[in-house]
Amino acid sequence: MDFINFETEVNSITFSSPAEGLELEYKTSSFRLPNSFWETVSSFANTAGGLIVLGVSENKEAHTYTIVGVDDIEGVRQSLFNDNNNPSCISKPVITDQDVRITAYRGKRLIQIQIHPEQYNLRPVKYRDIAYVRTDDGDRKATEDQLQYFLIEQQRNIDTELLNNFDISDLNLKTVKQYQDELVERTTFENYQTQDVQELLNDLGVCRRDRTSSERKYKLCKGGLLFFGKLNSIMDVYPRFQLDYRKYNSDKAEDWIDRVSSGDLNFPDLNIFSFYKLVLPKLQSGVPDKYLQDNNLTRGSYFADLQLAAKEALVNALMHAYYNGQTAIKIIDRPSYFEFSNPGQMRVSEESFLRGQDSVTRNDEVAMLFRKVGISEKAASGGPRILLAATRNHLLDPEVIVDYERNVTTIRVWKVDVVSYIDSEIKLDEAEKFIIDYLNEHGVFKFKDIFDAAGSQFGSESTFRKKLQYLIDEDIILVEGKGRSSRYVFVRTEEQMRVDRVKMVKELEKKLL
């Protein structure tokens, strides 16, 4: 979270916004650091990072904050860096000079400290040997499951570990044969056609020689079991393993109309590959027919783009899932959006995922098996393709939501544009649709610009202002500034603002190139 500009973002000494949350914490600190300071540092470093502001007190009953200031700025700052470099306090230094800013507001001085999220394989950051995580309620001690997650995440390759007492009898051989047929179809390597099952699995790395044993036998790896295994065998290693796809006929429906789920009588041996082969066609059929043609009566980009985005998001969920987690991989198909949830946090930032800057796969064996048959074509390509589908077809921006308390990552891919979605929530008339469409295209506007663009088609200026005010009252549009300098923008969530930043950088890169 960026430093707060108190001069523009806070209206008075006592204020209600910006409020504390997952990435913001206020603390009183007159002459020394508060007792809970390093707990918050630990929790921010172990989750999404955040901002700590020293010199603000909280009235929990009134839900307000009061700027009281820090009296001994230099003393508190010195104490901060002394503790930061003291391993008996915090397990590793996480704060640098650039992370600390001294600011003033109406005669009161404050200290703002940015805490960056620690790299996935260097967590947890501990305060006095205790790891904390950030939740909606504040800082909490990490649970046993969260500590186990941190420990496993320190490993680079999770699913390449070899398994004792497992062999090809634990695999669904129909799935292996289906995969072999795809290999033959997609590659020119003739051996794939004639190899027996054991030879094929050895070549694919699903079975590897155990070089730590004098017998040097081939053993099944975890990723191979996940990809091709029988359900009972998979659950012997991953007791909470579950894959679940549900389709609904409305955005608010609670009862599904189609389902593919582990343990269902219709799918007794569901594994990663068989789930993918069953679910992908269902997702692709979930792209609405009304968008199949463009103005020239040919199939437009929408259909192909959304199908590809759905495929990329599905593969991403299966490749990056933390299969030791407590929650299922859950794929939701609703009329307005697809939703892909998997246990485990992203190993890269949301911005990096959408820009395709880096790819750090949690399950390398699973990723390799997808790549071998051309399902996953290029590292780090999924995020940019999902973003391109939305941008090119003027759809609602994709959302990446990380629930650090439940340890779940969710990617939401929208099928609809902003006008259609808002119209489904609150019925819009033509003037209101025009305003939203204009804002969606321009990103921001002044009243004179949009009223000139609308002309007289929606009536007088006062009538048009009422339409605009209705959208403001519904928390769809936000006013920035006052009088003639007023600008109108969409109300944005933190996730949407991250996407905005990625799109802005991409546009800048295009211009520079």
N, C-alpha and C positions, 0 to 999 in steps of 0.2 A: 504494500500500500504506500502511495506517495505521501510526502510530508503535507501537513495541513497548512494552508494559507489562512491564518486566523483573520486577517484583515478583510478577506472577501467571503470566507465560508462561515464565519461566526458573527452573529448579529449583536451580541451583548456579552457582558461578563457571565451572566447565567444564560445557558442555551440548552436546546434539546437535540440539535443536529449539527454536525455528524455524531451519531450515537455509537456507543460501544457495540461490537459485534465480533464475528469470527476473526477479523483482521485489524481491530482497533481496540485499544485498552487505555483508559485514563487512570492515573494514580496521583495521590497527593505525595509531595516530597519536598518538605521545606528545607531541612538541613541534612537529610540522609536518604539513602535509597529505601523504599518501603520493603517490608519483609517479603512480600509476594512478588517482587520484581523479577527475580530469576526463575520463578515458576512460570511466569508468563513468557520469558525469553525461551525457556525450554519448550513450552507448548507451541509457540509460533514457529520455532526452528523445526519442530517435528511434524508440522502440518503445512499450511500455505504461506507462512510468514505473516508479518503484520507490523503495526506501528504502535509504540508505547509513547504516551504523552505524559510527562511528569509536570505537576503543578495544576492539576484539575481535580476537584473533589466531586463526588457523585451523591445526589439525593435519590436514593432508590425508590422511595415512595412517590415522589413527584416525577420521576424519570427525567431529571434535569441534571446538568453539570455546571459547576461554577469554577471559573478561573481564579485560583488563589495564588499561583506563582510559586517559583522556587527561590528561596531566600539566598541560599549559599550555592550558587551555580557552579563555581569552580570546585568546591568541596565535593558536591554530589557527582560531578563529572569525573573527578579523580578517583572517587570510590568505585564508580562504574567500571573504569578501565583496570583498576587493581583487581577487582573481583573477576572481571572478564578473563584475565590472564592467570587466575588462581584455579588450578585443576581440582582443588578440594571444594571449590564452590561450583563452578560450571565445568563440565567434562572436556570442553574444548572452546577456544576463543571464537566467538561468533560476531563480535561487533568491531568495526573499524572506525577510524576518524570520520570517514565519509558518511557513516551511518548515523551520526549524531549532529543535530542542528539546534542551535539556541535561537529562540524566537521571542518576540515581545508583543503584548497586546494590552493597550490601555494602561501602561505602566507596570504590567506584570510580566515577568520573564518565565519562559517555559523551556523544557528540554524535550525534544522529540528524538526518538531512537527507532530506526528501521531495523527490523529483524528479518533476514532473508531465509527462505526455506532451505534446510540443509539437503545436500545431495542424498538421493535415496539410499545409497549403499554406505553412507556415513552416519546414518541415524541409528539409535536415538541420541540426541543431545540431552544430558542428564544434569539436574541440579541436586547436588549432594547425593549422588548415586540413585536418584529417582527420576524416571522419565515422565514428562507431562505431555498431554495432547490438548489441542484447543477444540472446544465444542461451543454450541450456542449458549451454554450456561457459563462459559468461562474456561478456566484451566482445570484439567482433571488428571489424576494419576493414570498412566497407561494400564490397561487391563492385561491379563496374561495373554490373551489372543493378540493384542496389539504388540506386546513385547515379542511374541513369537514371530509376528509379521516383520518387525524391524530386523530380527535375527536372520530370517530367511532372505530378506531383501539385500542383505550384505553379500549374498552370493551373486555372481554375475550370471551363471547359467543354472537355472533352477530345475529345468525339466530334462537335463542330460544325465542326471544321476542314474546309475545302474541299479537295478532291482534284484535282490536275491530271491530265489524260489519262485520266479515268474518265467514263463516261456510262451511260445506261440499258441499254446492251448488256452491262454488267457485273452487271446485276440479274437475278434469277430472276423473270421476269414472271408465272409462275403464282402465286408467293407474293404479288406485288403485287396480282394480281386477287383472290386469296383475301382479302387485307386490305381491298380496295375493297368487296367484297361484305359484309364485316362492318361497314364504315362505313355503307353504305346501310341495313343492317338496324338499326343501333343509333342512327342520327341522323336528323334531319329535313331535313338540308341536301341539297337536290335536286341540286345541282351534282355531288356525288360519283358520281351514277348515270350522268351523261352525259359526264364529263370523260375525255379521253384520258389515257394514262399520264403523259406529260410534264406536263400541266396538274395532274394529281393530285399528282405528286411535288413540283412547285413549291409548291402550296398547303400540303402537309404539312411543308414545310421540308426535305425530303430533298434537294432541289436548291435552291440559293440563288444569288442573283446575286453574282458576285465584284466587289465595289466597289473593290477595290484595283487592278483592271486597267482600262485604257481601253476594252477591248471589252465589259466588264460582262456577260459571259456567265454563264449558269446552270451551276453545277458541283455535282457530287455531294458530299455531306458524309460524313464517316467513319461516323457513326451510321446513316445511310441504307444504306451499304454493308454494315455489320454486320447490319442488320435484314432487308434484302431481297436481299443479294448472292449471286452464284454463289460457290461455295467457292474456286475458284482465284483469283478476283478479290479476295476477302477476304484470302486468304493472301499476295497480293502486297503488302498493306499490313500485315497482322498474320501474320507467318510461323508463329507458334506457335498460331494459332487452333484450338481444338478444343472441341467440345461432346460430352459423353459421359453417357449414361444407362444404368444397369445395374440389373437386378432379380435378387435372389437368393431361393432358397426356404428359407434358414435364416440365422440371424444370424452363423453361423461359416463358411458355405459360401464357397469360393474361386471356384467356377465359376458364372457368371451363367446365367440361364435366358431372359433377354430383354435386348436391347441396342439402343440408338439412338446412333450415333456418327458424327462427321464423317469423311469419307473412306471410309466403308463403301460397298460396291458398291450396297447398297439405298438409300443416301442420298447421291447424288453431289453435290448442291448444297445441303447443309444450311446454313441461316442461323439467326439468332436466332428469327425468327417461325415458320419451319417446324419448328424444334426444339421450341418451346413448344407448337405445335398437336399435335405427335406425342406429346410426353412427358406433358402434363397429364392426358389421359385414362388413361394408364397409372398415373400416381401416384394418381389418384382411385380407380381400381379396386384399388389396393393397400391401401385401408382395409378391415380385416377385417370379414366379414359377421356375425360373432358379436356385434358391437356395434350392429347396425342397429336393434334394437327396445328401447324402454324398458319399464318395468313395465306400462304401459297398452297394450302391443302396438302402439305407433305408432313411427314413426322418431324416435329421440331426437336430442339435439344432437350426440352424438359424431360421427356420420357427416358431417353438414354442417360441423361445426367442423373436423374433420381434413381434409376436402377443401379448405376455404378456407385452412387453415394451409399445406397443401402448395402450393396455388396462390401464396400470398403469398411463401413461401420460394423457389419457383422463379423468380418474377418478380424478387425481390430479387437473386438470384444473377446473373441476366442483365443487370439494370440497373446493378449496382454493380461488375461485373467489371472488372479491369484487363487489357484485351485485349492489351497489350504484354507481359504476363507470360510466365513459362516453363511454367506449368502449365495444365491444361485446366479448364474448368468441368465438375465431376463431380457427377452426381446419383445417389445410391445408394438403392435401395428394398429394405429387408429386413423380415421379419415384425414386428420390434419397433420399427423406427424408419425415418424418412427422413433422409437426410443430403445437404446442399447445400453444395458447396465451390466457391469461385471465387477466382481470383488477385486479389490486392489486399487491403489492410486496410480495415476500416470507417473511414469519415470521421467517424463519431460514436462515442461510447463505447457499450459493450454495454448499459449501463443506459439511456442515451438511446434506443437502438434499441428496447429492449423496452417502454419507457414511451411511445414515440412523441413525444418532446419536440422532435425536430428531424430534418430530412431534408436531407442534403447528397448529391445524386446525382452520381455520377462521370460518367455518360453521359446528358446531358440530352436529346439527340435520341431515344435509345432509350426513355427514360422517357416522353417526350411521345407517341411512337408507341403505346406500351402504353396510355396514358391516353385517347388519341383513341377507342379502341374499347372503353373501359370495363374493360380487363383490370387496369390499376392505377388504382384509383378515387380514392385520397386520399393525399397526401404523408404519410409517416411512419406509415401505418396498419398496415404489415405486421407489425412487432414486437409491438404490442399484440394483434393478432388471433392470432398464434402463441401468445403467453402466455395469452390467454383460453381458447383451445382446451384447453390443458393444465390450467389452473386449474378450469374449469367441469366437466371430465370426470375430475378427480382423476388425471391422468396424470403420469408423470415430467416434471420441469421441462425446458423446452427449454434447449439449451446453445449458447452462442456461443463458439467457440474460434478464436483468432487465432494462427497460426503465423508469427511475425515473421521467422524464419530463411528459410522457404520463401515467405513473403509470400502466405499463403493464409488466407482466412476460411471457417470451416465453421459451419453452423447445423444442429443435430441436433434433429429434431422427433420426439418419442416417440409411439408408438401405444398403449402399454401403461401400466398403473398400476404403482406401485412393488412391490406384492405379486406381480403376475404376472411382472415382470421378475426379481426376486430368486428367485422359485420356479423360474424357468427356469435360473438359474445354480447354485443349490444347493437341492435339493428340500426344501421346507418342510412341516412337519406343521401341523395346524390351530392349535395353540397359538402357533407361530411366526408364522403368517399373521395371527393375531389381534393379536399384539404390533406387527407392522409396520403393519397397517392402523390400529391405534389411534394409533401414533406419526405416521403420515401425516396423520391427521385433526387431532391436537392439537399437533403440532410438537415437543412436549417433555412428559415425564411423570416423576412420582416413582413408585417401586415400589408404594406403598400404593394410589395412585389406579388404576393399571392392574390390580392384583390384585383390588381391590374391583369393578372393572368386569367382570373375567373371571368372578368368582364361583367356584364349585367345578367348573366344566365342564372344567377342564384339570388337576384333581388338587390336591395339596397345595401349600403355599407353596414348599417346597424344590424340588418338581418344576418349578414355574413359574419359579423362579429359575434352574434349570439351562437352561431353554429360552432365557431372556434372556441368560445367559452365553454360550450357543452363538452367538447373533447378535453378541455383543460380540467373541468370538474370531474370527469371520469378517469383522471390520472393517465390519460393516453398521451397528452401533449403537455410540455413544461414551458413556462415563460422564463426567459433569462433577461435581466435588465428591466428598465422602466421607461415609460414614455415612448418617444420616437425611436429610441435605441433598442426597444424590446425585440428579442429574437425568440423564435419558437422552435423547439426541438422535441423529439420523442422522449418520453420517460424511459430510461434505460436501466437494466439491471447491471450488476458488476460483470457478469458473464458476457452480456451484450457489449459492454464498453470494451472488454478485452478483444472481442471480435472486431469492433470498430477500429481499434488500434492496429490490428493485423491488416485489415483492408486498407487503411491509410498508408501503411508502410509499403504494401504491395503496389499501390498506385504510384507512390513516389519512386519505387524501384523501376517501374515501367517507364516513367518519364525520364529518369536518369539514363536508362539503357537506350 
